Structures are given as C-alpha cells and as structure tokens.
Amino acid sequence: MDQKVLESFISAAYHLNFSNAAIDCHITQATLSRQIALLEDEIGAELFIRHKNGVTLTPAGQYLFKSSHSLLEQYKDIVFNCRRAVSDLSPRLRIGLGPLEHLLLTGPLTGLLKQYPAAEVGCMSYTYKILTSRFRNKSIDVGLCTERCAKAVEGLYLLPVYKEPWQVAASANHPYWQLPASEQACIQDQNLLIGYQNEFEETVLYCERNHFKPGHFIECNFLQSQIPLLQAGAGIALLPPFVREALPADVRMEDRLTVPLAPTIVLAHYPHNTHPALQALRRLYAEEMSDG
C-alpha cells in the first residue's frame, strides 16, 4: 500500500469530496480518483459510494479510515528506520505517552540526551486504549502509562516510576472547597472531569470501587483539555501530584481524599527490544526512583 495513496484516501474520507481532497493533497482530481481506484483493487472492496455532490464511505471504507492514521504512522516509521539502517545510523527511539505522563518524561529525557547528544527521539501522546494498540503493533519502543494499561498487553517489561496519592483539582473559587471535609472526601454530587470512560479510566474505577456517587462524568482526553474546564468551574478532577506544575494559578490542587487513589505509573517495553537509547532511558528512570 503506497503512502501517497493512503494519504489521498485519508483526505477523501475526511472531506467526503474528491475535489476538496485533491486540493488538500496538491494533486488533480483525476489523479486522486485513480489512486482510490487502485486502492480499492488492492483491497478487493469498494471504499466509497459515489454521489452527485460527493461520496460516502462504505463499511470497508469506514473500517480502513479508523485504522488508516495508525497504519500511515507505522508505515512512515518503518520507511524511516529502513533508511537509517542503510546509512548505519541508530534508529529513532519512539516513545508513547499516556494522557498525563508527558510531565514525567522531561528529567530522564534530558539525561538521555546529555549521554547521547546524537540520539533521535520521537514522542506521541495517546489515550490509554490507543496506547495498548501501539504496544501491540510495535509502533513504539517504550511507553509511559498506568500499570493497568501496560498489563493489558501481554509480555511487556514494567518498571514502576511513580506512585503517589492523587489529589483534587478545581477552580480556586469552585464551591467544592466550601464543603465539609467529609463531603469533599467522597466527592458526592460533584461533576468529575475524567479521561475516556473505559477499563483504564482510574477515576471512574475509584468511584465504583468506593461506592462514591458523583454528579456526572465529563470526558476529556488529555490534561490540556481538562485545564480550561477546571478554570471555568465545569467540574473537579482527580490528578496525580506531578501535574501540579502544569496547572495555572487559578486552579487549586489539594489532598482531600481520605481513601487513597494511587495507581502506579510504569515505563513499559518488550524485553527483547535492545535499542541502546531505551536501555539508557530505563537506567535513568531506575536511578531516579532509587534517588527518590
């Protein structure tokens, strides 16, 4: 499957209009139509239903579109590392990060680049659900995530790097701070800002395990999307202490939970991965843990 053809498909699936997709890809509409036809021949299924004013995706097209971004990312990475192998250069270290874990990377990564100034590093943040797929298809070398996320993937080596009780974050003038301590601890009737609500969402599992009954769960995929909601008073969030440095001054964060929530954050990778920069990064995290 050719990279340019896949990029054309992604654009066409996004715009649902071959003319707009061709403009987006800087090619003629005839070229784009020919590329889509070749892709349909290769797959053996129609990807689009053509209409007078545009196109719609077939079930096969919908399936390919859901998978195409990760497929394109993996394809580019394979090509890049093949070219580096020919030139006898070390491959890029591909790091996958959970929704919050980027804040735990800076120190060890700084140490890594001091030891290996020529090392090339790529980082991408994902939801935990997507991160498990990145581990499985080996499109990342190493990941920083919760232990629950890493254990969903068979065969990973896990190095614990962080475990501290999470705290409550909310706007400085949020009514939550005026509640009695007992009500603050059980977060009764509070709107909770969470990640995607699935088997990896720690806040939801915490509430279910302790029979807490918040008002509503409000999904936010990353810390960056939680912050403006916190500032606006849309809800409260349960967050690990290491995010405090990333919160603005008008967001207050304090330890108000009497029942601890403290998931372990791990550095995870397959044991057979012998990338030299990965081995160095693992040593740096191990040293950081022993110093702490």
N, C-alpha and C positions, 0 to 999 in steps of 0.2 A: 504494500500500500504506500503510494508516494506521498511525501509530506505536503507538497503543494496541493495535491488533490484532496487530501484530508482537510487542509486549511480552507479550501474552497467549499467543501461540504459543510464545515462548521459555520462559515459565514452565511451560506444559503439557508441552513437550518435556523440560524438566528434571525435573519431578515425575513425568511419565507417569501423571498422575492429575488429571482435570479439577477435582475437588472441591478438592484441595490447591492447584492453580494458581489457582483462583478466589479462595481465601482470600488467597493471596500477592498477587494483583492488586487486592484490595479490591473485587471485583465478584461478582455472583451466578454460580452455575454455568451457569444458563440463558444469561446474557449472554456468558460465555466460550464456550460451545458455539456460540452464534450467530456470534460473531466468527470462530471457527475454520472454521465452515461457509462464511462469506463469503470467507475467505482461500482455502479450497480451491476455491471457484467462480472466484475471480480467477486463481488459478494454473492451474486446469484439471486438478488431480490431488489424490487423497486424500493427506492428510498423516499421518493416524493410523488405526490399526486398533483399533476399539473392542472391549474385552473386558468381562466381568462385573466384574472387580476393577480395571480401569484401562485404559490404552491402550499401544500400542507404535507406534513411528514406522515409516512406510512408507519405501521408498528415497527417494521425493521428500521426505518429511519429514526424513530424515536429512541430505539434501543442504542443505535450507533451514536446518536447525539449525546446520550447520557454518558457513554464510555469514551467519546472522542477526545475530550480535553486531556484525560489521564493518558490515553493512548498516544496522543501527539507529544505530550511532555516526555513520556518514556522513550518514544522514537527519537526525539531530538537528543536526549541524553545518551542513548546508545550510539548514535552517529558521532556525537561529540567525543565520547570516550574511545571509540574506534580510531578516530583521527589522532587523538592524543597518544594512543598506543603505538601508532605508526611512527610518530615523532619521538617516541621513547620518553614521554612526559608522564608524571604521575596523574592519575585520573582525579577529577573533581570529587571532593567529599560532599555528598548530598545529605543534608540534614533536614529531617522533617520535625516540625514543632506542633505541639498541641495549641489550643486557643489562648493559653496563658503563658506557656513555657518559654517563649522567646526571652522573657525577662531573666531567665536562669542561664542564658547562653553567653552573655557578654564576657564575664570574667574568664571562664575556661577558653573561650574562643580567642580572646586577647592573648592568653598564654600560649595557645597553639600557634598563632601567627608570629609570635616572637621566636618560637623554636623553629618554625618552618615558614619563613617570610615569603617563600615562593608558592606556598600551598594555595590551591584554589578551592574555595568553599561556596556552595550554594545552599540557601535556606528557603524553605517554604512552610507557611503555617497552614494547618488543616483542622477541621473538626476531628474529634477522636474517631468517629466512624470512618471517615475518609482515610485517616492515618493508618488504620488497620489494613486497608486495601493497598496502601503504599508499601507497607512492610511485606505483604504477601506477594505483590508483583515485583518486589525488589527494585522499585524505582527510587528508593532512598537507601543510604548506607546505615544511618543511625537515626533514632528518634528520641525526643524528649516528650514524655507523656505520663499520664497516670498509670499506676501499676495495673489497674483494672483494664485499661486499654491494651497495654502490652501483653497481658496474659491471655487476651482473646486471640493472639496469634501464636501458633504452636512453634516451638523451637527457638524463641528469642532468648538471648542472654540479658538479664536485667541487673543493672547497677543502681541501687537506691541513691538518689542525690538530694532529696529534700522531703522532710516530713515535719510539719509544724501545724498546730491547730489553726483552722481557718477563722476569719473574723467577719463581722458585719460591716458592710459599707453602705452609706446612704448620704444623701444631700445633708449638709450641715443643719439646715432648717427643717428636715423631714420630721413629721410628728412621731415617728418611731422613737426618737431619742427622749421623748417626754413620757413614754410609757413606763409603768412599774417594771422593775428588773425581771420579775417572773414572766411577764408578757413579752419582754424583749427576748428572753432566752428561748421561748417556744415559738417565736415568730408567728403568733396567731393572727390570722386575717391579713397578713402583710402580702403585698404583691412582690413576688420574688423574680429577679432577673436571673435567667439561667442560660445554659448553652442549649444545643439541640436536645430535645427530650427523648432520649433513648437509653439503652442499657449502660451507657458510660457517663450519664449526667449525675454527678456526685450530689448536688443539692437536692434533686428530686428523690434520690435513693435515701438520703439522710432524713428527709421529711417522712417518707414512707416507713422507714425503719423505726422512727421515734414517734410515729402517730401524730406528727405535727400537721396542722391544717392551715396552710397559708391561704390568702385570698385567691390569687391567680398566679400561674407561672407565665412569665413573659420571656419568650425565646430570643436570645441574642447569640450570634455565632462566635464572636470574638470579644475580647476585653474592649477593643476600640469602639464597638457598637454598644457596649454596656455603659460606658462613661457618660455620653450625653443624656441617656435615660436616667442615670443616677443624679446627674446635675439638675435635671428638670423635675426631680422628685417623683418619677414614674414608678419607683419601687426601690427595694433594697436588694443587696446581693451578698452572698457568702463567698468570700475570696481568700486565697492564701496570703499570708503577710507579705510575701515578696512583691506583690503588685502595688503595695503602698507607694513606692517611688514613682509609679506611673499615674497615680491619681491626682487630679487638680486640687487646688487648695480648698475649694468649696465642697469637696466630698470628704466626709468624716469616716474613719475606719477604726473600730474598736473591738476588743474581745468581749462579747456579751453572751456567748453560747456556753451554757453550763454543761451540756452534753457535747463532747468534742467531735468535730469533723476534721479529720486529718489524713486524707489519702496520701499515699506515698507517690512521689514523682520519681521516675526512673529514667536512666539512659538505657535504651534498648537497641540491640542489633543482633544479627545472626552470628553465632560463634565462629563460623568459617570465614567471615569477612576479615581479611588481613590487611586492609588498607592502612598504610603507615600513619596517616593523619588520624584515622579513627582510633588506633591503638594509643596514640599520644593524647587524644581528647579524653579517652577513658581514664588514662593515668591522671590527668589534670583534675577530673571530677573526683576520682578516688582520693587524691591529695587534699582537695578542698573539703571533702567530707571528714577526713581524718583531722584536719586543722580545726574544723568546726566542732 
